[in-house]
Amino acid sequence: MNGDTAVLLLAGGVGSRLNILVSKRAKPAVPFAGIYRIIDFTLSSIARSDLTDVAVLTQYKPLSLMDHIGTGVSWDLKGRFRSVRILPPKTGEKEWDWYKGTADAVRQNLDFIKGKNLKRVLIVSGDHVYHMDYRNLFRFHDEHAARVTISMLEVPWNQTSQLGTAIVDSDDRIVDWEEKSPAARSNLASMGIYVFDAAFLVELLETTKEIDFGHHIIPMAIKEGTVFAYPFQDYWRDVGTVQAYWESNMDLLDPSSGLRPESWGTMTNPNTPGLFNDRPPSRILAKASVSHSAISPGCVIKGKVEDSVLSPGVFVGEGAHVKGCVIMHDSVVSDGCRLERCVVDKRAVIGRGSMVGGHGTGKPNNLFPEHLHTGITVIGKKAAVPTDSRIGINCIVDADVGESDFINPELPDGASLMKGKTGNG
């Protein structure tokens, strides 16, 4: 049905607001909800919508993302007439450079579109959590004779400054656009999902040097073409901040949230090393307690876990208490630890008797106050926290920090311990 539509999946952004969670990986490759990565939600929507011609535009630290996508077979995107291609920037050639924005990324890859006799181009992001049957979006696009259709939903007003918002008429035609306005006139926000008539997209990108869809191309299209807003009312989250990432993981534990990866049929690559194909069943020992939590294969629980999401291979020791946390693959919470409202990256070790995080908001982080100010503490990949440490809220312990890096076993609220820097600061 959709052989006349090509997909460009944008997966090259830095995602800097996720801080140290993206210090070693692209944002779409960040683990999510235990066994998934963020990009799995977009790839699964593509597969369920019978789309077969897909290009993934990568740039920033793409190796783990490329390994995860592989040949695309996990999303049924490998075959004689089915494919997913990885398209990095063509650096080193005179006329090319790193992608400067979303529109520039597509412009640099127009050869993927041209010459295919396409009707439409679907442009999506790989860093949002949602489920959509794009075939409904295409029908809306065709029925409205649109040249561009943007999938949109109403969001809380306090989120509008982070998103593109639209003013629409009674027919869902977009008549005005505001990109990340501090005083938005509408809370109808873009989901970063665009359908373009293929010829119109090529024309726009070849006749302008503008680099971003939200800031530049969409306002131009509103003036030059027919642009409509497709109303979407299901679950969607931009997990681009530490707070939003944590909240969306907590949504997994709330049946009323609308986040239902399993019933959506969300697919991942089960052969990604260390995921779950090679894991034994989880073990919850006799004295352990687990409530209102998602526990992945290979976990060993000897302590208490509540309101938390644990990826494969997490160990929680005797007398330990984990509450309101997201803990990634193969991390160790040693005996007697107390963790509350933390995000712990892969293969971190929390030393025996340590207390990390807590309740409340407290002092914002000293280095990244705009990233960590809601009370969540982040422990980086492969970090090692010494025995009997005390780490407050809004703290950062950088990736690869070792026990010897802790000059002081206490990090007060808002403190940061960064690799390669002396002391806790």
C-alpha positions, 0 to 999 in steps of 0.5 A: 500500500505504501510503496509510494512513500519513503521514510526519513528518520532523523536520528542525529541530534545531540539531545544535550538536555539528557546530559550524561545519558547521551555522553556515549550514545545518540539520544535515540539509542538511550535505553527506555522502559527496561528492554527498549531503546527510544528509537524502537517506538518510531521503528515499530510504528514504521513497520506496523504501517507497512512502510518499506523504504526507510533511511535513518539519518545519523550523526552524533555518536551513532555506533550503538544506534547503528549496531542496534538497528543492524539490518532492520530485520527485527522490524521486518525491514529486510527483504527484496523490497524492504530495507532500512539504510543508515545515512551519515553525513557525507563529511570530507567532500567539498560541498558537504558538512555535518548536518546543521539542522533537520532540514539540512539533514534531509537536503543532504540526502535528497538523492534518497528521494529523487528518482523514485517516483514517490508520492509522499515523504514521511519525515519522523524523529527517532527520539519520541515515545509513541505509537501511530499507524501512519496510514491514517495520517496518509489518508488525512493528507490525501483527503485534504489535498495537503502539500504538507501535513503535520501530526499535532496534539494538545500539550500542557501550556508549560510545554509549549515553549519547547515545541512548535505550535500552530494556529488552525482554522475550522478545517484543520488548516494551519494559518500561523506557526510559532516555533518554541515561543515563550508566549505561545498563542496555541497549545496545539504542538508539533510531534515532529512528524511531517508528511510532504508531497515528494515534489514539493519537499524537493522544490522547497529544499532545492530553492532555499538554504534554510536549515531547520523544519520548525524554524524555517521550512514549515513557515515557508510551506504555510505561505507557499502551499497547503499545510494541515494539522493532523489531530493525534490524541493518543500517548506521545512524549518528547523524552528530551529532558531528564525529567521527561525521560524519568516521567515517561518511564514512570508512565510505564507503571501507570495503567491510565497513562496510555503508555503500553509498549507490549499491546502496541506491539513495540519491537526491539532488536532481541539480539543486541548484546546483553539485552534479554535473549541471553538472560536467565529469568529474573530472581526475586529472593525470599526476603525481597520485596517488589511492588509497582515495578517493571523488572526485566530478565536477568535481574536479581532482587534481594532487597526492596524495589518499588515504583521503579523500572529495572533493565536486564541484569540489575542486581539489588542487594540485601537490605537495599531499597530502590524507590522511583528509580530507572536503573539500566543494564547490569548495574549493581545496587549493593547491600544496604543502599538507599536510592530514590528518584535516580536514573542510573546508567548501564554497569554502574556500581553503587557501593554498600551502604550508600544513599543516593537521591531523595525526595524534593526539589532542592538546589539545582545542579551547579553545572547544569541547572537547566537540566537538573532542577526537579530533584532527580539524580543521574549516575553515569555509565560505568560509574563506581560510587564508594561504600557509604557515600552520600549523594544528594538530589539534582546531582551528577556522577559522570560516566566512568567516574571511579571510587578514587575520583571521590575525594569526599564521599558526600555530594550535597544537593546540586553537586557534580562529580565529572570525570577528569576534574579534581574533587566534587564540584 
